């Protein structure tokens, strides 16, 4: 039980860090419109973290220069969160079989 509580706390900690960064990146984002008034979408995906975003949004972080990920400052937290979730899901599957 204690292990579950500690993992839950760690997941919450990592999520808070990641969510704050995402909010900071897209705060005040402006959409680019084409000549017909439709929102331009240029979906980019990071090869490191797997996160996708609309690179046509105008923020202080996007469009991203040199194909850099706007989330690179939280790549480590994203990796840790995925590892923790995979480990936890594996253990939950063992218990429920």
N, C-alpha and C positions, 0 to 999 in steps of 0.2 A: 504494500500500500504506500509506504514512504517513497519507494522508487517511482511510483506513478505520480505522486504529488510533485516530486522534484522534476520529473520530465515535463509535467504540465507547466510548471513555473518557468522552466527553460524555454519551452515553446512560446509561452506568452512573452517572455523577455525578448526573444528573437523577433517575434511578430511585431512588437512595438517599435523596435529599431527599424525594421524594414518598412513598416507602414508609415512611419514618420518621414523616412527618406522619400518614399513615393509621393506623399502629400506635398513635401517641400518641392520636389521636382516639377510637379504639374500644377502647383498653385499659380493662378493667374494665366494659365495656358490660353493661347488664342488660336483658333482654327484658321487655316488657310482655305479660301474658297476659290473654286474655278470660275470660269466666265459665266457659267449657268447658275452659280450660287450654291453648288454642291460642295460639301466638305471634302477636301483633298485628303486621301489616305495613302501614306507611304509606310506600310508596316515593315518594321525592322525587328529582327530577333537576334539576341545576343548568343553567340556560340558558347560562351562560358556558363551563363546562368540560365539560359533558355527563356528569359523574359522577353515578351514582345511589346512593342509600343508603336504609336503612330508618330513617325519621325517628321511628319508634316506639321505637327503642332509646334507653335512658336512659344518657347519658354526660354529661360536662361540656360537650360541644359539640352534642349532639342530645337532644331535638328542637331544631331550629334556630329561633331567634327571627327574626321578621320575614322569613321565607323566605330566610334567608341560607345560603350554602353553607358547610358545615363545612371544606371544602377551599380556601377563598378565599385562604389564606396561601400556597398553592402553585400558584395559577392561572398565574402567570408561568412556572414550571418546566413545568407541564403543556402550556402553549402551545408552549414551546421544544421539548419532547420530541416533540410531534405534528409540528411543522414539520420537525424533523430526520429523523424517521422517514419522512414523506412524501417529502422530498427524496431520502433514501437509497433508498427503495423505487423511486422513479422512475428513478434511476440504475442500480439493479440490473436493472430491466426492460429498459433499453436495452442492457445488456451481454449479457443472456441471449437476446436476439432474434436 
